[in-house]
Amino acid sequence: MSGSVSSAGEMSTAQLIQQVALLRWLNSQTEEDRGILAAVTGVQVGRELLNRLTGQDKVDAYKRDCILCISQFLRANPRASQAQINAEVEKNVLLFAARVRALEVAPVL
């Protein structure tokens, strides 16, 4: 999930804002604070639904993975020829493209 807690145990900015709104409402129980909490939660839910519908979070992860694989190859093979580098880049870009295409046929939720 894109709004999940990081591996360091930290909340995302969206989660922090939602928790502040929740804490504020719990302390006051006013209609104004309830409205703020509902709005913040609605935005967060909407953002998550959009990410799931578009698959953008997965595309971003695939892109990072593609770049990481290429950089690891370059680090491990500092004397690689231009042809070897081109082949590695092409292989990883094709894998990235295949993964993105697979999202088009994957179930939405």
N, CA, C and O atoms as a GROMACS GRO file, in nm:
protein
  436
    1MET      N    1   0.085  -0.117   0.000
    1MET     CA    2   0.000   0.000   0.000
    1MET      C    3   0.089   0.122   0.000
    1MET      O    4   0.190   0.125   0.070
    2SER      N    5   0.055   0.223  -0.077
    2SER     CA    6   0.140   0.338  -0.091
    2SER      C    7   0.146   0.425   0.033
    2SER      O    8   0.244   0.497   0.052
    3GLY      N    9   0.047   0.422   0.118
    3GLY     CA   10   0.047   0.503   0.237
    3GLY      C   11   0.094   0.428   0.360
    3GLY      O   12   0.067   0.470   0.472
    4SER      N   13   0.164   0.317   0.342
    4SER     CA   14   0.203   0.233   0.454
    4SER      C   15   0.320   0.292   0.531
    4SER      O   16   0.385   0.386   0.484
    5VAL      N   17   0.345   0.238   0.648
    5VAL     CA   18   0.454   0.281   0.732
    5VAL      C   19   0.586   0.239   0.667
    5VAL      O   20   0.596   0.129   0.613
    6SER      N   21   0.685   0.327   0.672
    6SER     CA   22   0.814   0.297   0.611
    6SER      C   23   0.886   0.188   0.688
    6SER      O   24   0.848   0.152   0.799
    7SER      N   25   0.992   0.135   0.626
    7SER     CA   26   1.068   0.028   0.690
    7SER      C   27   1.135   0.078   0.818
    7SER      O   28   1.169  -0.002   0.906
    8ALA      N   29   1.154   0.210   0.831
    8ALA     CA   30   1.212   0.265   0.953
    8ALA      C   31   1.105   0.287   1.060
    8ALA      O   32   1.136   0.334   1.169
    9GLY      N   33   0.980   0.254   1.029
    9GLY     CA   34   0.872   0.267   1.125
    9GLY      C   35   0.808   0.405   1.127
    9GLY      O   36   0.727   0.435   1.214
   10GLU      N   37   0.844   0.490   1.031
   10GLU     CA   38   0.789   0.625   1.026
   10GLU      C   39   0.661   0.628   0.944
   10GLU      O   40   0.643   0.550   0.851
   11MET      N   41   0.571   0.719   0.980
   11MET     CA   42   0.447   0.738   0.905
   11MET      C   43   0.476   0.824   0.783
   11MET      O   44   0.569   0.905   0.782
   12SER      N   45   0.394   0.806   0.680
   12SER     CA   46   0.401   0.895   0.565
   12SER      C   47   0.344   1.031   0.608
   12SER      O   48   0.282   1.042   0.713
   13THR      N   49   0.367   1.132   0.527
   13THR     CA   50   0.313   1.264   0.557
   13THR      C   51   0.161   1.260   0.564
   13THR      O   52   0.100   1.321   0.652
   14ALA      N   53   0.100   1.187   0.469
   14ALA     CA   54  -0.047   1.176   0.469
   14ALA      C   55  -0.098   1.111   0.596
   14ALA      O   56  -0.198   1.153   0.653
   15GLN      N   57  -0.028   1.008   0.642
   15GLN     CA   58  -0.070   0.940   0.766
   15GLN      C   59  -0.053   1.032   0.887
   15GLN      O   60  -0.138   1.034   0.976
   16LEU      N   61   0.055   1.108   0.889
   16LEU     CA   62   0.077   1.199   1.000
   16LEU      C   63  -0.033   1.305   1.005
   16LEU      O   64  -0.086   1.335   1.113
   17ILE      N   65  -0.068   1.361   0.891
   17ILE     CA   66  -0.176   1.461   0.886
   17ILE      C   67  -0.307   1.400   0.934
   17ILE      O   68  -0.380   1.464   1.009
   18GLN      N   69  -0.336   1.277   0.892
   18GLN     CA   70  -0.459   1.212   0.935
   18GLN      C   71  -0.457   1.187   1.086
   18GLN      O   72  -0.558   1.207   1.153
   19GLN      N   73  -0.346   1.146   1.139
   19GLN     CA   74  -0.337   1.121   1.283
   19GLN      C   75  -0.350   1.250   1.364
   19GLN      O   76  -0.411   1.249   1.471
   20VAL      N   77  -0.295   1.359   1.314
   20VAL     CA   78  -0.310   1.488   1.382
   20VAL      C   79  -0.458   1.528   1.383
   20VAL      O   80  -0.509   1.573   1.485
   21ALA      N   81  -0.525   1.510   1.268
   21ALA     CA   82  -0.668   1.544   1.261
   21ALA      C   83  -0.749   1.455   1.355
   21ALA      O   84  -0.842   1.502   1.422
   22LEU      N   85  -0.714   1.326   1.362
   22LEU     CA   86  -0.784   1.235   1.452
   22LEU      C   87  -0.762   1.275   1.598
   22LEU      O   88  -0.857   1.279   1.676
   23LEU      N   89  -0.639   1.304   1.633
   23LEU     CA   90  -0.608   1.343   1.770
   23LEU      C   91  -0.682   1.471   1.807
   23LEU      O   92  -0.736   1.484   1.917
   24ARG      N   93  -0.684   1.565   1.715
   24ARG     CA   94  -0.754   1.691   1.740
   24ARG      C   95  -0.903   1.666   1.765
   24ARG      O   96  -0.961   1.722   1.858
   25TRP      N   97  -0.964   1.580   1.681
   25TRP     CA   98  -1.106   1.550   1.698
   25TRP      C   99  -1.131   1.474   1.829
   25TRP      O  100  -1.228   1.502   1.899
   26LEU      N  101  -1.043   1.378   1.862
   26LEU     CA  102  -1.061   1.302   1.986
   26LEU      C  103  -1.055   1.393   2.108
   26LEU      O  104  -1.125   1.370   2.207
   27ASN      N  105  -0.971   1.496   2.102
   27ASN     CA  106  -0.959   1.588   2.216
   27ASN      C  107  -1.073   1.688   2.225
   27ASN      O  108  -1.107   1.733   2.334
   28SER      N  109  -1.133   1.724   2.111
   28SER     CA  110  -1.235   1.829   2.113
   28SER      C  111  -1.376   1.779   2.088
   28SER      O  112  -1.472   1.831   2.145
   29GLN      N  113  -1.390   1.679   2.001
   29GLN     CA  114  -1.520   1.625   1.961
   29GLN      C  115  -1.610   1.732   1.898
   29GLN      O  116  -1.733   1.721   1.903
   30THR      N  117  -1.549   1.835   1.837
   30THR     CA  118  -1.630   1.939   1.773
   30THR      C  119  -1.665   1.897   1.630
   30THR      O  120  -1.597   1.814   1.570
   31GLU      N  121  -1.772   1.956   1.578
   31GLU     CA  122  -1.814   1.930   1.440
   31GLU      C  123  -1.708   1.976   1.342
   31GLU      O  124  -1.684   1.910   1.241
   32GLU      N  125  -1.644   2.088   1.371
   32GLU     CA  126  -1.539   2.140   1.282
   32GLU      C  127  -1.424   2.040   1.270
   32GLU      O  128  -1.377   2.011   1.160
   33ASP      N  129  -1.378   1.987   1.383
   33ASP     CA  130  -1.268   1.891   1.382
   33ASP      C  131  -1.310   1.758   1.320
   33ASP      O  132  -1.229   1.690   1.256
   34ARG      N  133  -1.437   1.720   1.337
   34ARG     CA  134  -1.487   1.598   1.272
   34ARG      C  135  -1.485   1.617   1.121
   34ARG      O  136  -1.449   1.525   1.047
   35GLY      N  137  -1.524   1.734   1.075
   35GLY     CA  138  -1.522   1.765   0.933
   35GLY      C  139  -1.381   1.762   0.876
   35GLY      O  140  -1.359   1.711   0.766
   36ILE      N  141  -1.287   1.817   0.950
   36ILE     CA  142  -1.147   1.815   0.906
   36ILE      C  143  -1.097   1.672   0.897
   36ILE      O  144  -1.033   1.634   0.798
   37LEU      N  145  -1.126   1.591   0.998
   37LEU     CA  146  -1.085   1.450   0.996
   37LEU      C  147  -1.148   1.376   0.879
   37LEU      O  148  -1.080   1.299   0.811
   38ALA      N  149  -1.276   1.400   0.854
   38ALA     CA  150  -1.344   1.334   0.742
   38ALA      C  151  -1.282   1.376   0.609
   38ALA      O  152  -1.264   1.293   0.521
   39ALA      N  153  -1.248   1.503   0.594
   39ALA     CA  154  -1.188   1.552   0.469
   39ALA      C  155  -1.049   1.493   0.448
   39ALA      O  156  -1.018   1.448   0.338
   40VAL      N  157  -0.968   1.493   0.550
   40VAL     CA  158  -0.832   1.439   0.540
   40VAL      C  159  -0.837   1.289   0.508
   40VAL      O  160  -0.763   1.240   0.423
   41THR      N  161  -0.925   1.217   0.576
   41THR     CA  162  -0.939   1.073   0.551
   41THR      C  163  -0.990   1.049   0.409
   41THR      O  164  -0.943   0.957   0.341
   42GLY      N  165  -1.084   1.129   0.365
   42GLY     CA  166  -1.138   1.116   0.229
   42GLY      C  167  -1.030   1.138   0.124
   42GLY      O  168  -1.025   1.065   0.025
   43VAL      N  169  -0.946   1.236   0.144
   43VAL     CA  170  -0.837   1.261   0.049
   43VAL      C  171  -0.741   1.143   0.046
   43VAL      O  172  -0.698   1.099  -0.060
   44GLN      N  173  -0.707   1.092   0.163
   44GLN     CA  174  -0.614   0.980   0.170
   44GLN      C  175  -0.673   0.855   0.104
   44GLN      O  176  -0.603   0.784   0.031
   45VAL      N  177  -0.799   0.827   0.128
   45VAL     CA  178  -0.865   0.712   0.065
   45VAL      C  179  -0.872   0.732  -0.086
   45VAL      O  180  -0.848   0.639  -0.163
   46GLY      N  181  -0.905   0.852  -0.130
   46GLY     CA  182  -0.911   0.881  -0.273
   46GLY      C  183  -0.776   0.863  -0.340
   46GLY      O  184  -0.768   0.808  -0.450
   47ARG      N  185  -0.670   0.909  -0.276
   47ARG     CA  186  -0.535   0.894  -0.330
   47ARG      C  187  -0.497   0.747  -0.343
   47ARG      O  188  -0.438   0.706  -0.442
   48GLU      N  189  -0.531   0.670  -0.242
   48GLU     CA  190  -0.500   0.527  -0.244
   48GLU      C  191  -0.578   0.455  -0.354
   48GLU      O  192  -0.524   0.371  -0.425
   49LEU      N  193  -0.705   0.490  -0.368
   49LEU     CA  194  -0.786   0.430  -0.476
   49LEU      C  195  -0.730   0.466  -0.613
   49LEU      O  196  -0.723   0.380  -0.702
   50LEU      N  197  -0.690   0.591  -0.631
   50LEU     CA  198  -0.632   0.633  -0.759
   50LEU      C  199  -0.504   0.556  -0.788
   50LEU      O  200  -0.483   0.510  -0.900
   51ASN      N  201  -0.419   0.540  -0.686
   51ASN     CA  202  -0.296   0.462  -0.704
   51ASN      C  203  -0.327   0.319  -0.745
   51ASN      O  204  -0.262   0.262  -0.832
   52ARG      N  205  -0.426   0.262  -0.682
   52ARG     CA  206  -0.461   0.122  -0.714
   52ARG      C  207  -0.522   0.110  -0.852
   52ARG      O  208  -0.494   0.014  -0.924
   53LEU      N  209  -0.605   0.206  -0.891
   53LEU     CA  210  -0.667   0.202  -1.022
   53LEU      C  211  -0.566   0.224  -1.135
   53LEU      O  212  -0.572   0.157  -1.238
   54THR      N  213  -0.475   0.317  -1.114
   54THR     CA  214  -0.377   0.349  -1.219
   54THR      C  215  -0.255   0.260  -1.213
   54THR      O  216  -0.185   0.244  -1.313
   55GLY      N  217  -0.226   0.201  -1.096
   55GLY     CA  218  -0.106   0.120  -1.080
   55GLY      C  219   0.020   0.204  -1.076
   55GLY      O  220   0.130   0.150  -1.090
   56GLN      N  221   0.006   0.336  -1.058
   56GLN     CA  222   0.122   0.425  -1.064
   56GLN      C  223   0.227   0.390  -0.960
   56GLN      O  224   0.346   0.401  -0.988
   57ASP      N  225   0.187   0.349  -0.841
   57ASP     CA  226   0.285   0.314  -0.739
   57ASP      C  227   0.368   0.194  -0.783
   57ASP      O  228   0.488   0.188  -0.756
   58LYS      N  229   0.305   0.098  -0.852
   58LYS     CA  230   0.378  -0.017  -0.902
   58LYS      C  231   0.470   0.022  -1.017
   58LYS      O  232   0.583  -0.026  -1.026
   59VAL      N  233   0.422   0.110  -1.106
   59VAL     CA  234   0.506   0.157  -1.216
   59VAL      C  235   0.630   0.226  -1.160
   59VAL      O  236   0.741   0.204  -1.209
   60ASP      N  237   0.612   0.310  -1.059
   60ASP     CA  238   0.725   0.378  -0.997
   60ASP      C  239   0.823   0.278  -0.935
   60ASP      O  240   0.944   0.296  -0.946
   61ALA      N  241   0.771   0.174  -0.871
   61ALA     CA  242   0.858   0.071  -0.812
   61ALA      C  243   0.933  -0.005  -0.921
   61ALA      O  244   1.051  -0.034  -0.905
   62TYR      N  245   0.866  -0.036  -1.030
   62TYR     CA  246   0.932  -0.106  -1.141
   62TYR      C  247   1.041  -0.019  -1.203
   62TYR      O  248   1.147  -0.069  -1.240
   63LYS      N  249   1.015   0.111  -1.212
   63LYS     CA  250   1.114   0.203  -1.268
   63LYS      C  251   1.238   0.208  -1.177
   63LYS      O  252   1.351   0.202  -1.226
   64ARG      N  253   1.216   0.219  -1.047
   64ARG     CA  254   1.329   0.219  -0.952
   64ARG      C  255   1.409   0.090  -0.963
   64ARG      O  256   1.532   0.092  -0.961
   65ASP      N  257   1.338  -0.024  -0.975
   65ASP     CA  258   1.405  -0.153  -0.986
   65ASP      C  259   1.488  -0.160  -1.114
   65ASP      O  260   1.600  -0.211  -1.113
   66CYS      N  261   1.435  -0.110  -1.224
   66CYS     CA  262   1.505  -0.109  -1.352
   66CYS      C  263   1.635  -0.028  -1.340
   66CYS      O  264   1.741  -0.075  -1.381
   67ILE      N  265   1.626   0.090  -1.285
   67ILE     CA  266   1.743   0.176  -1.270
   67ILE      C  267   1.844   0.112  -1.176
   67ILE      O  268   1.964   0.118  -1.202
   68LEU      N  269   1.797   0.052  -1.068
   68LEU     CA  270   1.885  -0.013  -0.972
   68LEU      C  271   1.961  -0.129  -1.036
   68LEU      O  272   2.082  -0.145  -1.015
   69CYS      N  273   1.891  -0.211  -1.115
   69CYS     CA  274   1.955  -0.325  -1.181
   69CYS      C  275   2.064  -0.278  -1.278
   69CYS      O  276   2.172  -0.337  -1.284
   70ILE      N  277   2.035  -0.173  -1.353
   70ILE     CA  278   2.135  -0.120  -1.446
   70ILE      C  279   2.255  -0.065  -1.371
   70ILE      O  280   2.369  -0.090  -1.410
   71SER      N  281   2.231   0.009  -1.265
   71SER     CA  282   2.342   0.067  -1.188
   71SER      C  283   2.425  -0.042  -1.120
   71SER      O  284   2.547  -0.030  -1.110
   72GLN      N  285   2.360  -0.148  -1.072
   72GLN     CA  286   2.435  -0.259  -1.012
   72GLN      C  287   2.523  -0.327  -1.117
   72GLN      O  288   2.636  -0.365  -1.087
   73PHE      N  289   2.471  -0.343  -1.239
   73PHE     CA  290   2.551  -0.402  -1.346
   73PHE      C  291   2.672  -0.314  -1.375
   73PHE      O  292   2.784  -0.365  -1.389
   74LEU      N  293   2.652  -0.184  -1.384
   74LEU     CA  294   2.763  -0.093  -1.412
   74LEU      C  295   2.867  -0.094  -1.301
   74LEU      O  296   2.987  -0.089  -1.329
   75ARG      N  297   2.822  -0.101  -1.177
   75ARG     CA  298   2.914  -0.108  -1.063
   75ARG      C  299   2.993  -0.238  -1.064
   75ARG      O  300   3.113  -0.240  -1.036
   76ALA      N  301   2.924  -0.347  -1.096
   76ALA     CA  302   2.989  -0.479  -1.095
   76ALA      C  303   3.077  -0.501  -1.219
   76ALA      O  304   3.165  -0.587  -1.217
   77ASN      N  305   3.053  -0.424  -1.325
   77ASN     CA  306   3.127  -0.442  -1.451
   77ASN      C  307   3.180  -0.308  -1.501
   77ASN      O  308   3.135  -0.258  -1.604
   78PRO      N  309   3.276  -0.250  -1.430
   78PRO     CA  310   3.324  -0.116  -1.468
   78PRO      C  311   3.393  -0.113  -1.604
   78PRO      O  312   3.404  -0.006  -1.665
   79ARG      N  313   3.439  -0.226  -1.651
   79ARG     CA  314   3.509  -0.231  -1.781
   79ARG      C  315   3.420  -0.287  -1.892
   79ARG      O  316   3.470  -0.329  -1.997
   80ALA      N  317   3.290  -0.289  -1.870
   80ALA     CA  318   3.197  -0.342  -1.970
   80ALA      C  319   3.205  -0.258  -2.097
   80ALA      O  320   3.219  -0.136  -2.092
   81SER      N  321   3.195  -0.325  -2.209
   81SER     CA  322   3.196  -0.254  -2.338
   81SER      C  323   3.062  -0.183  -2.357
   81SER      O  324   2.965  -0.211  -2.288
   82GLN      N  325   3.060  -0.091  -2.451
   82GLN     CA  326   2.936  -0.019  -2.480
   82GLN      C  327   2.827  -0.116  -2.525
   82GLN      O  328   2.710  -0.098  -2.492
   83ALA      N  329   2.866  -0.219  -2.601
   83ALA     CA  330   2.768  -0.320  -2.646
   83ALA      C  331   2.710  -0.396  -2.527
   83ALA      O  332   2.590  -0.424  -2.525
   84GLN      N  333   2.793  -0.431  -2.429
   84GLN     CA  334   2.744  -0.502  -2.310
   84GLN      C  335   2.650  -0.412  -2.229
   84GLN      O  336   2.547  -0.457  -2.180
   85ILE      N  337   2.687  -0.286  -2.216
   85ILE     CA  338   2.604  -0.191  -2.142
   85ILE      C  339   2.469  -0.175  -2.213
   85ILE      O  340   2.364  -0.177  -2.150
   86ASN      N  341   2.475  -0.158  -2.346
   86ASN     CA  342   2.351  -0.144  -2.423
   86ASN      C  343   2.262  -0.266  -2.407
   86ASN      O  344   2.140  -0.253  -2.393
   87ALA      N  345   2.322  -0.385  -2.410
   87ALA     CA  346   2.244  -0.509  -2.395
   87ALA      C  347   2.179  -0.516  -2.258
   87ALA      O  348   2.063  -0.556  -2.245
   88GLU      N  349   2.253  -0.478  -2.155
   88GLU     CA  350   2.198  -0.481  -2.019
   88GLU      C  351   2.085  -0.379  -2.003
   88GLU      O  352   1.981  -0.409  -1.943
   89VAL      N  353   2.104  -0.260  -2.057
   89VAL     CA  354   2.000  -0.158  -2.050
   89VAL      C  355   1.876  -0.205  -2.125
   89VAL      O  356   1.764  -0.192  -2.076
   90GLU      N  357   1.895  -0.260  -2.245
   90GLU     CA  358   1.782  -0.308  -2.324
   90GLU      C  359   1.707  -0.419  -2.251
   90GLU      O  360   1.584  -0.420  -2.249
   91LYS      N  361   1.781  -0.511  -2.192
   91LYS     CA  362   1.718  -0.621  -2.118
   91LYS      C  363   1.631  -0.567  -2.004
   91LYS      O  364   1.518  -0.612  -1.985
   92ASN      N  365   1.684  -0.472  -1.928
   92ASN     CA  366   1.610  -0.418  -1.814
   92ASN      C  367   1.493  -0.331  -1.857
   92ASN      O  368   1.389  -0.331  -1.791
   93VAL      N  369   1.508  -0.257  -1.964
   93VAL     CA  370   1.397  -0.175  -2.013
   93VAL      C  371   1.285  -0.264  -2.066
   93VAL      O  372   1.167  -0.234  -2.046
   94LEU      N  373   1.320  -0.372  -2.134
   94LEU     CA  374   1.218  -0.465  -2.183
   94LEU      C  375   1.145  -0.532  -2.067
   94LEU      O  376   1.023  -0.552  -2.072
   95LEU      N  377   1.218  -0.567  -1.961
   95LEU     CA  378   1.155  -0.624  -1.842
   95LEU      C  379   1.060  -0.523  -1.779
   95LEU      O  380   0.948  -0.557  -1.741
   96PHE      N  381   1.106  -0.398  -1.768
   96PHE     CA  382   1.021  -0.292  -1.714
   96PHE      C  383   0.893  -0.279  -1.797
   96PHE      O  384   0.783  -0.274  -1.741
   97ALA      N  385   0.907  -0.274  -1.929
   97ALA     CA  386   0.791  -0.259  -2.018
   97ALA      C  387   0.695  -0.378  -2.004
   97ALA      O  388   0.573  -0.359  -2.005
   98ALA      N  389   0.749  -0.498  -1.991
   98ALA     CA  390   0.664  -0.617  -1.976
   98ALA      C  391   0.587  -0.611  -1.844
   98ALA      O  392   0.470  -0.647  -1.838
   99ARG      N  393   0.654  -0.566  -1.739
   99ARG     CA  394   0.587  -0.556  -1.609
   99ARG      C  395   0.475  -0.453  -1.613
   99ARG      O  396   0.368  -0.475  -1.556
  100VAL      N  397   0.500  -0.341  -1.680
  100VAL     CA  398   0.396  -0.237  -1.690
  100VAL      C  399   0.279  -0.288  -1.775
  100VAL      O  400   0.164  -0.266  -1.739
  101ARG      N  401   0.309  -0.357  -1.886
  101ARG     CA  402   0.202  -0.414  -1.969
  101ARG      C  403   0.118  -0.513  -1.890
  101ARG      O  404  -0.004  -0.520  -1.908
  102ALA      N  405   0.183  -0.590  -1.803
  102ALA     CA  406   0.110  -0.689  -1.722
  102ALA      C  407   0.011  -0.620  -1.627
  102ALA      O  408  -0.091  -0.680  -1.591
  103LEU      N  409   0.039  -0.498  -1.588
  103LEU     CA  410  -0.054  -0.424  -1.503
  103LEU      C  411  -0.186  -0.395  -1.574
  103LEU      O  412  -0.291  -0.384  -1.511
  104GLU      N  413  -0.178  -0.383  -1.706
  104GLU     CA  414  -0.299  -0.350  -1.783
  104GLU      C  415  -0.402  -0.462  -1.777
  104GLU      O  416  -0.522  -0.436  -1.790
  105VAL      N  417  -0.357  -0.584  -1.756
  105VAL     CA  418  -0.451  -0.698  -1.753
  105VAL      C  419  -0.472  -0.752  -1.611
  105VAL      O  420  -0.553  -0.842  -1.590
  106ALA      N  421  -0.398  -0.697  -1.515
  106ALA     CA  422  -0.411  -0.742  -1.376
  106ALA      C  423  -0.542  -0.691  -1.317
  106ALA      O  424  -0.591  -0.586  -1.358
  107PRO      N  425  -0.598  -0.764  -1.219
  107PRO     CA  426  -0.718  -0.716  -1.151
  107PRO      C  427  -0.688  -0.583  -1.082
  107PRO      O  428  -0.577  -0.560  -1.035
  108VAL      N  429  -0.788  -0.496  -1.076
  108VAL     CA  430  -0.771  -0.361  -1.022
  108VAL      C  431  -0.740  -0.363  -0.873
  108VAL      O  432  -0.644  -0.298  -0.830
  109LEU      N  433  -0.817  -0.434  -0.793
  109LEU     CA  434  -0.797  -0.430  -0.647
  109LEU      C  435  -0.747  -0.560  -0.593
  109LEU      O  436  -0.725  -0.573  -0.473
   0.00000   0.00000   0.00000
